[in-house]
Amino acid sequence: MKAYIFPGQGAQFTGMGLDLYEKSPIAQDLFEKANNILGFSITDIMFEGDAEELKQTKVTQPAIFLHSVILAKVLGDDFNPEMVAGHSLGELSALVVNKVLSFEDGLKLVSKRALAMQKACEVQKSTMAAVLGLEDNVVEEVCEGVDGIVVAANYNCPGQLVISGEVDAINKACDLLKEKGARRALVLPVGGGFHSPMMEPAREELAKAIEETEFNEPICPVYQNVVAKAVTNPDEIKENLILQLTAPVKWTQCIKAMIADGGSEFVEVGPGKVLQGLMRKIDRTVTASRAELV
C-alpha cells in the first residue's frame, strides 16, 4: 500500500514553493488564495524572505502546510493515497489531502494553531530538548522523576526522543539523561515546549476553532499522532487533533502501525527530507522517497 507522510515545523527553507508557483497554474491560484486568507503575502516571504522571516511562527506553520498541500494537489492523478500521516503540524496537511478538511479551512486552522501556540509560549517560558541514544522507557522514567513539568513529546525514531516542558525541568532532565548514558541531550532552539502541558492555553483556543469547523469523511485512513493507529471517523479525528497540542507525537508508533497495516511504499510530501531520514531508522525494509514535481 502507498502511504503519504507530511513534515512538521523545521522543514522550511528560503525559496520554498517557488518552483510550484512558476510551473503550475493550480499552484498559483492556491498560493494567491492563501495570501488573501492570511491577510499578508506569505508567498513573498516563502519565495524571497530570509531564514529569520521564515522562522516567525505565523509564517513557518502555514508555509510548510502550503508547500505540502499544494504539491499534493499539483501531482494530480499521480497522488493516490491509501493511508496518510503527518508529523505534528503535518497532520493538518494530511487531513486536507485526504479530504477531511477543505484547503481553506485547513489553512485557517493552521494559522490559528500557530498564533495560539505563540501566545502560549509567551504565557510561560518553556522549551524542548533532543535526547539521542537511550531507550524510550529510560527517558520517560527520568522525566517522571524530575520536579516540574517535563514530558516525552516527540517519539521520532528508535533512539531519538524529544522532551518538552519548563526550562528548569528540561535542563535538569538533560543532566540526568547524560548521566544515564545519553549520547546527546541538547536543548533545541525552539519557541516553546510544544506537545506538553505547557500548550494547554493553545489547546483550549484551538479546540473552539476546530469544533466550529466542518470535518468530512476521509478518502483513506489517517494515522494520528495521539493514538498511532488508523482513524476514519470525523468526530474521532477532530478530538485527536484537539488533544495533539498537549500530547506526544507518536511518530515511530504511527509508522510501525502503517507498516503493520500493509504500508510498503512511503512518500514524503513537502519541504525537506526529515521524515525520509526517520523512516530509515524506523524500518529499512520499506521504501521511502520524496514527492517531486516533474
Disulfide bonds with the S-S distance in Angstrom:
none
